[in-house]
């Protein structure tokens, strides 16, 4: 495929817990998560904790009244999160040409050796997943930042794997910041590998302050809980292809007044999400998400 029209730059995958038995090195496999299946639902057992399977990130095709945030069975989930053939079917259904895929690993553990090996295991799995359709499934390797040298090592590995086109790192290193010259070897490794796009995990306040210094404003937070903080940057205005406007108008998705405004002024386009999680994964703020989706809908933008 060479004529891309719609690319998702924020898509996710779910590495199945059973896959760690194949992708971790043999000496680590007895420490991997396992799934316990019961009549009540499926549970993840890992490092002495038994937790219900979390399904909020995998509810596509379900009616709102069928949403269940936990205690559900894996075989009721949509398989595209871990099956690339099914993912392509979902993308075709949604009219998505390509997706940038990340954050399905590594394991979140205090066991430093296990976590480091799970970085490599996850990247192996993601490479196999994305290789099913490398022109449409664009894998973002997990890059560890224990040391600059370890980051360089994993970048070299990732660059040689089919399906992996770039990598993501946390927003901050263990000590100091990435402006320290010692991290130059990592940036050079990104460039040498042809990987120029980075996906980061954010410190909410620091990210907003740094963006403001560069003239990038953020919208009011739509979630501001202690454990979950979210905001979008203010959107850019993009010019819209006339043919796309005509398709939307013909389908009744926009009004004639909206179509004329989009032709004259363009429409709200790119937003960057700033998201900080604390105290583990506790779901989403459904009300806040509904509000921000409404506020960023180009059809609702006010005339200048």
C-alpha positions, -999 to +999 in steps of 0.1 A: +000+000+000+015+034-010-015+058-010-021+063+027-052+084+036-058+076+073-031+066+097-036+061+135-005+073+153-018+062+188-028+025+186-021-002+211-015-039+212-019-065+240+008-091+243-010-123+256+003-135+289+007-170+275+031-156+249+057-148+275+064-185+277+077-183+241+093-149+240+111-147+274+144-164+276+139-199+292+154-191+325+128-164+331+097-182+320+088-196+355+085-159+366+061-149+339+024-141+344-002-169+339-039-168+334-063-186+357-097-193+341-128-196+363-166-195+358-165-160+373-140-148+348-103-149+339-076-137+363-040-128+358-016-143+384+017-126+386+042-121+414+018-132+441-011-110+429-044-123+414-062-096+394-092-097+371-086-094+334-089-057+325-109-052+294-116-014+291-091-012+263-108-039+243-145-031+241-148-024+204-181-036+190-198-037+224-229-017+233-224+007+263-247-015+285-224-044+278-192-026+290-175-045+319-143-030+332-130-063+347-138-099+355-145-110+320-132-138+299-103-134+274-122-153+247-149-126+248-124-099+238-118-087+203-088-107+190-072-079+170-053-067+200-030-098+198-039-114+164-025-094+135-048-110+109-078-100+129-063-065+134-062-060+097-099-070+094-107-044+121-086-017+103-104-024+070-137-022+088-128+012+102-111+025+070-077+028+087-047+023+063-019+020+089-014+020+126+016+030+148+016+003+176+031+005+210+027+000+248+019-037+250+050-045+271+074-049+288+063-065+321+057-041+350+078-057+377+103-047+404+124-077+393+151-058+373+164-089+354+129-100+345+119-066+333+150-062+311+145-096+295+108-088+290+118-057+270+136-080+245+108-105+247+081-079+239+101-065+210+104-100+196+067-105+199+059-071+184+082-078+155+064-110+147+030-093+151+038-063+128+056-085+102+022-099+093+016-067+073+046-044+077+033-017+054+002-013+077+013-024+112+041-002+124+057-015+155+073+009+181+100-010+201+102-006+239+136+010+246+150+005+282+168+035+297+186+018+326+218+032+310+225+049+277+245+018+267+215-005+273+193+018+252+218+017+224+220-021+225+182-025+223+180+001+195+205-019+175+184-050+180+151-033+172+165-018+140+173-052+127+139-067+133+112-067+106+081-047+115+097-024+140+100+011+127+109+031+158+109+031+195+095+048+226+112+059+258+100+073+292+099+111+294+126+112+320+157+090+326+164+075+361+185+105+370+188+140+356+175+146+321+182+137+285+201+169+280+230+153+298+258+146+272+259+110+283+226+104+265+240+116+231+250+080+222+213+071+224+201+100+202+228+091+177+217+054+178+181+065+170+193+085+141+216+058+128+188+033+130+165+057+110+142+060+139+131+096+143+097+093+161+096+089+198+066+081+220+070+091+257+054+086+291+046+120+306+050+138+338+019+159+335+030+193+350+065+191+335+052+183+301+028+212+300+055+236+313+080+225+287+054+228+259+044+263+271+080+274+268+078+266+231+045+284+226+024+252+226-008+257+246-028+230+263-065+228+268-080+226+303-075+191+318-104+168+311-092+144+339-074+157+370-076+129+395-045+122+416-041+088+399-050+100+364-043+134+348-051+141+311-051+171+288-049+178+251-028+204+234-047+230+215-054+217+180-038+229+149-060+240+119-055+218+088-066+223+053-090+196+041-090+179+007-121+190-012-129+154-021-130+145+016-154+173+024-177+162-004-177+126+008-187+137+043-213+161+030-228+134+007-229+110+036-247+135+059-218+136+084-215+174+080-239+202+072-236+225+042-226+253+066-198+232+081-186+221+046-183+258+035-164+267+067-140+238+063-134+248+027-126+284+037-108+279+070-098+243+073-106+222+104-092+214+138-066+186+133-038+173+155-039+172+193-013+157+215-025+139+246-006+145+279-014+116+302+001+107+336-009+076+355-001+070+392-009+040+415-013+016+386-040+012+360-074+023+373-093+028+340-105+060+323-127+089+332-155+082+308-173+115+314-141+135+308-134+116+276-169+122+263-165+159+270-131+163+253-141+143+223-170+168+219-147+198+224-122+186+198-149+177+172-141+200+142-178+202+135-183+221+168-154+245+164-165+281+166-158+306+138-129+330+145 
